[in-house]
Amino acid sequence: MSYIIKGRTCDYEVVIGLEVHCQVISKAKLFSSASAESGGTPNDHVAFIDAGFPGMLPVVNKFCVEQAVKTGLGLNAKINQKSVFARKNYFYADLPQGYQISQYDKPIVGEGYLDIELEDGSTKRVGIERLHLEQDAGKSIHDMLPGKSCIDLNRSGVALMEIVSKPDMSSPYEAGAYLTKLRSIVRYLETCDGNMNEGSMRCDANVSVRPVGSKELRTRCEIKNVNSIRYLMQAIEYEANRHVDAYDNGEEIYQETRLFNANKKETRSMRGKENANDYRYFPDPDLAFPLVVSDELLEKVNNSMPEMPEEKALRFVQTYKISDDEAKRLAAEKTVANYFEEAMKEKGSDGKKTANLILVELAAYMSENQIENIYELKTTASRLGRITALVEDGTIGLRIAKELLPMIEETDKEPEAIIEEKGLKQVSDTGEIEKIIDKIIADNPKNVEEYKAGKEKLFGFFVGQVMKATQGKANPAVINKLLKDKLS
């Protein structure tokens, strides 16, 4: 589905490229042995080199290199077995060295791609330009002391992977789908936790527009440090429309860095956009030799690659007999996929019912209560698996199964105990159900007459009345059989 913005003079299409900074999961920083753990007392996780002390030499963290290689493989990308660290020179108060050790023209990972699913179910390939390793800067804090700024260097030197896409995306939806897929991959690989709200995954969006059909790349603006997928899509939509309005009014778009205000849902200018020559890149003299990824290390990482989302979704369809859509949605998040498989280990559990309860009931509960990790629920995977097994063996109906979930969240009790306490067992006694049906038929002679005259949709009315009378506990199969016999 094309995303076109109508201007006064012509229609425009959007050109989008994303730069995503992923904090590497590692115990130590990229060039020092200081802890890479988030938080803690300010300036407590800082080695001399992280603080910019003179004479300190960086030492590359091998594990961070392995994490970058693993991510590159997950992005279907070329691994450059020789890469070079460079100094990127700029001056911020929270960058104590006065430069950032990064990679420039010789990154550790070269071109790759991600296939994203579009709104109409088709797929689109988005090119990856590169992935390079770099160290993070510190953090400036402006609201701690009146009239003063404070510096926390705990984050200084933490390893980042910057993943740069090609300008292949052409709508906010595509950008959101790409970032969602990328986050899913790094979480599966356990190379980054993907927590955007905590800053361990940050996204910069480069946005420009051009007349539909044109191949020209017009002036782009960079939206810096967007910390959610929803905000990314809103920021791109606003920025693209801003460009169209400017061109319609004969105004010029200047290359600049902008920030997104989530409350106003608009971008604002931050500073003029730097070019590569502004950073005066040159090979870091303290890391004079190329970083070499040996054949042995590459093979080791390749052998450690986990089952990826597409592979897992295919296996879910084959093993648990669920639909392609259900499998893809379950496999998109590693925690949800693991939870589903744990639930399916319970004897008698059913794939379709388990998938439905996760994707509909539990997803709605988590959204309403702002729960991000499915393992935070009191409805454990084991409990959910046992619930679907109880539906399968006829102990409870699916309606009761759905009602059980909020009860478990409220009480933290086992599903079997709640069923016993509240008398929720499914009624399969034909004699008892038959009495209820006889009364409903007697009380609704007009509906019976219309049903017999051919208004078959009324059958659902009678089923509903029986379920209402039994508080949803009657066995649907028994109801259907008895009703058909009685009404015929």
Beta strands, then each sheet from edge to edge (+ up, - down):
strand 1: 4-6
strand 2: 11-23
strand 3: 82-83
strand 4: 85-89
strand 5: 99-103
strand 6: 112-117
strand 7: 123-135
strand 8: 139-145
strand 9: 148-152
strand 10: 159-165
strand 11: 201-211
strand 12: 221-226
strand 13: 256-261
strand 14: 266-272
strand 15: 282-283
strand 16: 291-292
sheet 1: 1+ 2- 10+ 7- 6+
sheet 2: 1+ 2- 11+ 12- 13- 14+
sheet 3: 3+ 16-
sheet 4: 5+ 4- 15+
sheet 5: 8+ 9-
end
